[in-house]
Amino acid sequence: MAEMKSQIESGEPPEGMPSSEFLILHDPDAEQSLAIVIFENEDDYRKGDEILDAMPASDTPGQRTSVTKYNVAHRMSM
């Protein structure tokens, strides 16, 4: 996880990637992570998905195993 965090923080977003919010949830016991990308609108989602899907595996930390799209039903910061 430390290596993944370092790679993400030291790198630039992929060219053309729309502004977004990026969260990584990590389960150290299972040695698994879940990346969540929140886009502002449908067009940004399509463009971001296209860019992320086209990235070579060697350019991304971890392994992209699936993509599922959800709509944000409610969002609150505390």
Summary of the structure (lengths in Angstrom):
residues: 78
radius of gyration: 13.3
end to end distance: 25.8
largest distance: 36.9
contacts: 128
relative contact order: 0.18
helix: 32%
strand: 21%
